[in-house]
């Protein structure tokens, strides 16, 4: 497929005309809207048949995805939940709204109209901050997920504002295609090791993939014993997205985000023609629209490292000698350059139902090839969950309160605030708050002389975000 984009400022209109001419688009809006008003989602709607037709370039699909990413949804798109579900007022679909405003909740989703609202900061290392499509969010963009009790005035007398949900600072999307490809390959390798264990009862099989150990499994008493598995769920699916490692792909993340943040029900969840949240709108997010969004998400430019001076090189050596690189692994390599896109997705079989493949070396992601023909992904993570100690623990009462997937450090120079909820405003604070499995590395940093601490921070500040992600699409739109 071509990787060039037309330079006409009427690109969207031209794409829409081409889409309509194929007969693969969704017909005009069925539900009634007041005169002078309309849904915000791009018309004609993008179907999965259009995405898989071969009539559109990857860049045209990316454009459709970026359009959805930046669209402020309204009620006629299906924005918002339906009537409150008194039996389950927390799960998306039947949530109440704040002060009965009928639209927003904020404390448990229904907190934005567009993906771009929460992913818009390219760099917080400059003043004013540099805007970027697909960037991080500031503290005001933190998602407050699934709380049932919020005690802002400390009526309980515990010395802090109690909150039994999750407080999540939005990460960036840059380079996510390489991360997703790594996750798929690691999952495939783990599934093969589990199969090996089943074929050899009583033999302990070490789950070592791409230099990362996920513990071991053994097949005994007629079943696979996963009690020694670590850093990943018992199904041995690497889920690199979400602070807890909840989503195997950007698509899986988007499906939940659509429901949580916007009350938009994907067709692949509720069914075609089904009003899943009883808000009077069906087919709120089409399969093809999520596919286009997935392609856009995973073809944004990757973060990069500036050339290191003597201080930065010394800091890199300290970073490794202190043990930081044991979890924040500087680079993981894929075995292939092509990211497959599947529908439907089967988490344990990530290379099935593939409808499209994109070369992440040639796409805007621009990953370097390895001598073996795969891709070098310099993410500074092992894509594994770790116990981070009491200080960073969440308070949901769940089994993963203390566990977080290793944060990817690429781009960290530009992405303050830090940690899962943005509680650290500086890199030094973020390191100092590490505990649990990271306690030894944290202590080693704290024991350094001031000059050596500066060297480590100099190294970390060489890890930068792309300066203008989606540059080709923005230029094509005259932006």
N, C-alpha and C positions, 0 to 999 in steps of 0.2 A: 504494500500500500504506500501511497505517496506520503511524505512527511512535510510537504510545503502547504502553506495556507495562502489563499488569495488575499491580496492587499486591498480589495475594495471595502469601503466603509459600509457598504450595504451587504456585508457578508451574511449576517443573520437572515435578512430577507431572502437572499439568494438560496441559503440553505433550506429555509422554510419552503420556498417554491419547489426546489428539487425534491424535498421530502414529500410534498403534496402530490407531485407529479408521478411518484412511484406507485401510489395507491396503497402504500404500506403504513400510512399515518392513521391516527385515530380520527374519526369524523368530528364535525363541529360539536361544540358543547351541547349537552342534552338538557342539563338542569337550567331553570329560569334564573335570570339575574336582573336586577333593576336596570332601567334605561341609563345608559352612560357608564355602566360599570362592567367589569369583566374579570375573569380569573387572571392571575399573574403568570402562570406557567406557560412557557412558549408554545404557540400554536403554529402549525399542527403538532400534535403530541408525537413523541418519538417512541415507536414500538420496538419490541425485540426483533420482530421480523425485519424492520429497517436496519437495525444494528448488524444483523447476521446476513443481510442480503448481498454484501460485497459491493454495493453501489456507492458506499461512502468511505472516504479515507479515514485513517485513524484521527487525523487532525479535525475533521468534521465531527467525528464522534466526541472528541475532546471538547470542541466548541459547545456542543449540545450539553455536555456534562458541566462545563464551566457556567453556562447559562443557568442551569438548575441550581448550582452551588451558590450563585449570586442573586437568585430570585427571591424577593420578599413575598412570601406566600400570603394569600388572604382567604377569607371565608369561602369564596367561591371555588378555591382550589381544594378545600377540605381542611383548611387550617383550623386547629382547635379540636378539643374533645366534644363529645355529645353530652347528653344529660348525665349528671353525677350518678355514679354507681355506689350507692350507700353500702353495699356489701363489700366493695373493694375500691375505695376512693383513691388509692395510691397508684395502681397500675394504669398506664396510658390507655385512654379510651373513655374513661368515666371519671376523670378527676374534677374536683371543684375548681373554681377560679377565685383569685384573691379579691376579697371584699365584694364578691359576686359581680365582678366586672364583665364576666361572660367571655373573656378572651384569654387573659394571661394568669398564670399561677406563680411562676418564678421560683418558688421554694421547692418544687418538684417537677421541673420541666415547664412546658408552655412558656418558655423564657426568651424566645427570639423568633424572628420571622424569616431569617435567612442564615445559611451556613456561614456566610461571610462575616456576619456580626461577631462571631466568636473566634474566627480564624482570620485575622486581618493584620497582625503585627509581624512585619518582616524582621525588624531589628529594634530592640529596646536599648541598644548600646549607643544610639544617636538621639539627639534632641532637636526637633520633635522626632518621635519614633517614625521609622520608615514603614510605610504601608506595603502590604503584600497579600495577594490572594493566596489563601491556604496557610497563613501564618499562625502564630500562637495567639492566645487571648490574654488580656490583662486580668488583674484580680477581679475587676467588675464583671468579667465574663465567666467566672467560675460557675460550674453547674452544681446545684444542690440536689443530689439524687436520692429519692426514696426515703426521706425522713418521715417519721410519724410524730416526733416530739422535738420541739425547738424551745430552749429555755434561754432567751437572750439576756434576761435580767438576773440569772443565777438564783432563781427561787430555791433551787435545791441546795444552795450553799456549798458547792464543790470548788468554787474559786475560778470558774470559767463558764462560758456560755455553752451549755450542753446541746448536742446535736447528734441524733442517732442515724443520720444518713451519710452519704458520701459527698465530700467537697472536692471538686475536680477542676483543676486548671486546664484549659484547652491546649493540647499540643499542636505542633505544626504538621502539615501533610508532606513536606518536602522529602523527596527520596523514598516515599512509602512503597513504590513499586519494587525496589530492591529488597526492602524489608519483607514484603509479602512473598516474594519469590523465595527468599531464605526460609521463611516459615513453612511454605509448601514443601520444599525439598527436605527440610528437617523432619516434618511430619511423615513424609513418604519413607524416609530412612527408619524412623522409629516404628512405623507399622511393619516394615520388613523385619526388624529385630524382634518384634512381638511374634511375628509368624515363625521366625527361627526358633524362638523359645517353645512355641506350641509343637513344633516338629521334633523337639528334643526334650521330652519331659525330664524334670529334675536338674537340667543344666541351667545354671545362672547365666543370664545374658546381660552384659553391660550395655547400657543405653548411651553410648558415646557417639555423637553425631557432630560433625564440623568442629571437633575439638571441645564440645560442650558435653558434660556428663549430666544425664537426667536420672541417675541411679541405675537400677537393675530390675529385671523381671525374671520369674521362673514359672514354668508350667508344672503344677503339681495338684494332685487330688482332682484332676479333671477340669481345672480352671487356671487362668493366668493370674498369678499372684503379683499384684502391683503395689504391695505394701512398702516396697523399697524405692518406688518411683519418687523423684523429687523435682520440684520446679515446673511441673506441668501436670495437667489433669490425668486421671487414670486412663482416659481414652487415648493418651499419647498423641494428642493434637497440639502442636505448637500454635498458640494464638498470640501473635506479636502486637496486636492493637488493643488499646485500653490499658489503664494503669495496672490493672490486675491480670492482664493477659486474658481478656474475655473473648476476643474476636479473631477468627482465623484469617479474615480478609477485610479490606476496606469496605467491601460490599456489606459484609455482616455488620460492621460498625455503622454504616449508613442506614441500614434497615432500622436498627434500634434508635439511632439519633433522630430519624424522621418521626418516629412515634413519640419519643420522649420530649424533644424540643418543640415540635410543631403540631403534634396531634395529627400527623399525616400518615394514613394507613397504606402501606405498600400492598399492591395487588398480590404479590407472591406470598404475603402473610395471611390476608383475609379472603382472597379469592376475587376473581373478576366479576364486576357488577354487584359486589357486596359492600354495603355500608357498614364497615366494621365497628365504627364508633357511634353510629346512629346520629350523625350530624347532618344528614340529608345529602351527603355527597358520596358518590361511589368512584372507584378507580382513581384514587387520590394520587398515587405514585405508581406509574406503570413499570413493568419489568424492564422495558427498553430504556426508560429514563434512569433507573438505577444502574443499568449497565453502562450508560453513557457517563454517569457520575463516577462510577468505579474506574472507568478508563481515564477520566480526567484526574481523579485523585492520585492515581498511581503513575502518572506521567509528568508530574511536576519535577522541576530541577532538583538535584540533590544538594545537600550542604557540602561545603568544601573546607579544606585546611589551608590557611595562609602559610607561606614559606617561613620556617622557623629560624630565628637568629640563635646566637649561642645560649642566651638565657632560656629560650623556648626549648631548645634541644636538651638542656640540662633538666628542665622541668619535665620533659617527656620521660627521661630516664628515671627521675624520682617517682613519677606517676606509676611506672612499671615496678620499680623496686619496692614501693610501699604496698603493693598488692592490689592497687586500684584496677589494674588491667586484667585481673583474674575474672572479674565480672564484667567490667566495662571493656570488653575485648575490642581492641582497635579496629579489627577487620574480620569479617566472615566472608567466605567466597561461595558463590553459587556454582553449580556444575554446568549451567546453561545460561544463555543470555535472554531467552524468550520467556516472558511472563504470560502464563495461560489464564484466560478468563472463562469461568464456568457458570452455567445455569442449567439446572439448579446446582448449588454447591453441596458437596458431600464432604464434611470436614475430614473424615478419616481417609478419603480417596480424593486428594486435592487435584489430581490430573485427569479426572473424568468430566464428561459433559462439557468439553472445551468448545467454545464458539469463536474464539479470537485469540491470537497470540501477538504480542508486541515485543520487539527487540529493544530492551532497555539500554543497550549501548547506543543505538541510533536515535531513540526517542529523546525528547527534551530532558529526560532523567539523566542521560549522559554518563552512565556508569562505565568505568574503565574495564576492559577485558583482562582476564588473567591469562597466563601462558597456556593453561589447560582449556581455554575457550569459554569459561564461565565469566562471572562478573565479580569484581572486588567491591564489597559494600562496607565502607569505612564508618560504621554506625556507632562504635564504642558501646556495645551491648552483647550479651550472650542470649538474649530473648528467653530468659529463664526467670521464674519467680524466686525471690529470696525473702527471708525473714529480716526485716529492717529494724526490729526492736520496738520497745515500748513507746519511745518519744514520737515516732512517726505513725504509730498505730491509729487506725480509724476506730470508730466507736459504734459500729452497726451490730456487733455481737456475732458477726459471721466468722467462719473459719479462716478467712483470708485477711482479717483486719490488719495483721502485722506484715502481710506479704505483698510485695510489689514486683512487677517485672522490672528488670534492670533498665534504668532510664538510658535512652540513647543520647550520648553526649555530643554527637555532631551538631553543630549550630549553636552550642550552648553559650557562646560569647554574646549572642544577640537575643537570648530568650528569657531574661529575667521577667518575673520572679520564678524561683526554682522549687523543685520537689513536687509531689503529686497534687498538692493544693495551693502551691505558690506561697507557702509560709516563709520561705527564705528569700530575702531581697538581694542577697549577695552570694557569690560562690563559696566564700569562706563559711558563711552561715550554713549553707546546704551541706557542706562536708562535715561540719561540726555536729549536725543533727543526725548523721548516720549512726546506726546501732545494729544490734543483732549480728548477722553474718558479716556486716561491714564494719564492725566495731574495731577490729585490729587495724584495718587500713585507715580508719578515722583517727585512731590514736597515733598512728605513725605520722600522719600529717600534722596533728596538733603538736607533736614533739619536735617538729622541724624548727630550725632557726628561721628567723624572719626572712632572711634573704632567700632561703630555699622555698619557703611558702610562696614568695613572690614568683619564683621560677615556675612552680607548678601552676600558679594562676596565669602566668604568661603563656604557658603551653595551652591551657584550656581556652584562653581567649583567642587562640589561633583557629578555633573551630567555629566557622562562620556559616550563616544561612545564605542561600542564593540571593543576589541583589535584586533581581526582577523576575520572579517566577511567572510562568505563563506569558513570557514576553512576546512570543510569536502571535499568540491569540489576541493579546491586547493591542499589538501593533496592527493586526488585521482589522480590528474594530475601530482603529483610529484613536486609541487611548494612549 
